[in-house]
Amino acid sequence: MGKISGEYLVCLSLIGVKPFINQLVTPIIFKLSYLHKRIFLSYFGITHPQNVNHMRKSDLINQISDKTGIPKVDVLVTLETMFKEVKESLSNGQNIYIRGFGSFITKKRAAKIGRNIKKNIAVEIPEHFIPAFKPAKEFVAEVKTKRKSG
C-alpha cells in the first residue's frame, strides 16, 4: 500500500468520503499507540468508529452545567453522589424506581456449570446478582419516536 499524504486525506474528507478514508487509514493507524491514533485521527478530522455515538461522563457534566447554569464542580459532585447511592442501594438489595425514567434493579442469576477452557475442567459458578436497568414505557416511547425522526 502506498503512502497517503495528509492533504489528500483532508481533501477526501471534505468531499464526504470518510468511510473510504477510514478503511485506507486503518492499516497505518494499527501500528500506532492509542494516544498517537487519537492525535492522528483528530488531526485529519476523522472520527474513530468506536467513539461515534458516545457521551462520556465529562460530556454529560458539561451539558448539564450549560443547560442549568450550575458550576461544573457542583454537577460533578451531584452526579458522583447519585452513582454512589445507586451502587450502594443495589448492593444492599434495594431497587430504585424513578417514574418516567426507569428502574435500577438486581437480577438473580442461577448457579450453573461453566468451563475453564485452558485447563478443560468444569467450574461451578454460584448463584449471584447482577445490576440491570429497565427503562420506563414513556422513556422507551420517546427514544423510539426521536430516533425514527432524527
Secondary structure as GFF3:
##gff-version 3
##sequence-region A 1 150
A	DSSP	alpha_helix	6	14	.	.	.	ID=ss1
A	DSSP	alpha_helix	18	29	.	.	.	ID=ss2
A	DSSP	alpha_helix	34	43	.	.	.	ID=ss3
A	DSSP	three_ten_helix	49	51	.	.	.	ID=ss4
A	DSSP	alpha_helix	57	68	.	.	.	ID=ss5
A	DSSP	alpha_helix	72	91	.	.	.	ID=ss6
A	DSSP	beta_strand	96	98	.	.	.	ID=ss7
A	DSSP	beta_strand	102	109	.	.	.	ID=ss8
A	DSSP	beta_strand	112	116	.	.	.	ID=ss9
A	DSSP	beta_strand	121	125	.	.	.	ID=ss10
A	DSSP	beta_strand	128	135	.	.	.	ID=ss11
A	DSSP	alpha_helix	137	149	.	.	.	ID=ss12
###
